[in-house]
């Protein structure tokens, strides 16, 4: 099933400027694996060495934070949209 991933401006150099990338996947983990397979430089920006999601990246499935759903194992349906949102810090 096709999932659309919205790419934030800061990550677009890794996707040749694309603001969305369509991937296949039954879970968020599957979709992100497909994204990273196509755009390898995103792997280090999205994940830590242990394969865990970088804590400075928030991911939303159709406006719902996956941390409150099933995390990386959150199931996806055809037409779902994932948004990658880098955390913003400042003072």
Buried (B, 14 or more C-beta within 10 A) or exposed (E): EEBBBBBEEEBEEBBEEBEEBEBEBEBBBBBBBBBBEEBEEBBEBBBEEEEEBEEEBBBBBEEEEBEEBEBBEBEBEEEBBBBBEBEEEEE
